[in-house]
Amino acid sequence: MNELLAAQHHTSNNRAELEASSVCGCFHCTQMFAPSEIVAWSGLNMDNFDDPEAPNAETALCPRCGNESVIGDKSGFDIDPNFLNRMQQAWFQKTTIIRRPSSKK
């Protein structure tokens, strides 16, 4: 699996992993911060929209930009500016380096 695709899987339901991390980063705004700076968590999506407990889920919101693109070093990835920039380019730029395979005709 592509490294950046594998890393993206660490951005949801990640509260325990982030709280165990030494450093976290957001690949939307590319800022780094301590896990203790995360004060908001979400988890609401179309699959659990009617669940009253969904807003109390375990997905971190970035303390800088509010996006759900937070990853910690306990994910196994080095959280540094280079990595965050690569992730930002892969997930938020118009030209992405992660593409779904085209269907064969």
N, C-alpha and C positions, 0 to 999 in steps of 0.2 A: 504494500500500500504506500502511496506517496506520503512522504514525511509531513507535508503541510496538511494533507487530508486527515492523516492520523492525529495530528495536533488539534485540529478543529473539534474532534470528538471529545476533547477535554474541556470544552467550554459550556457544557450543559450538565446540570445536576452535579456540580463540582465543589460544593461547599466544603466537604471534608478534605478534599485534596488541596484546596486553596488555603484552608486554615492550617494545614500541615506544611505549607510552603514557606520558604524564607523570603521570596520575592515573587511578585505577580506582575503581569503586564496586560495591557489591552491592545489588541492588534487592530482596533478601529482607530483610536487616537494615538497609538504607539507610545503611550506613557507607561512607566514602571512605577510601582508603589508597593508598600508593605501590605500583607493580607489584612492587617488590623484597620486599614483605611476603607475596606469594603463595608458599607453599612446598609446596602439594599440588595435584596435577593428576589428573584421572580421565578416563574415557571409556567406562567399561563400560556397555553397554546390552543390551537383549534381542537386538539384531542381531549383536553380537560377543561374546556371553557365553562362548563356547567358545574364543575367541582369547586365548592366554596373554599377548599383548602389549597387550591392551585396557586394563588398568589403568595403563599408561604413556602413555596418550593425551594429548591436548592441551587438555583442558577444565579451566579453573581452578576451584579450590574456594576460597571466601571464607575469608580468614584469621581473620575474626571469628566467622562462624556455620557455616561448612562447606558452605554451599549452592553449587550450580553456577549462580548468578545474577550472575556478575561480568562487567562491561563496562568497557572503557577508552575514553579520549578519542580514540584513533586510530580508533575506530569511526565517527567523524564526529559523534557526539552529545556535547553538553556534559554532562559528569559533574558534577552539582551536586545539592544536596538536593532541589530542586524536581523535577528529572528523575527521580531515584531514587524519590521518593515517588509520582510518577505511574506509574512502572513497577510499583512495589510494589502499588499499588491495582489496576492492570490485571491482574496475574498472581497475586496472593496474597489478595485480598479476596474476600468472598463475592459482592459485586456487582461485576462486571467491566465494563469499558468496551469490551472486545474480545469480540465474539460471533461465532460461526460463523453463516453465513446459514442460515435455516430452509429445509427442503426444501419445494419447491412441490408442492401436492397437485393 
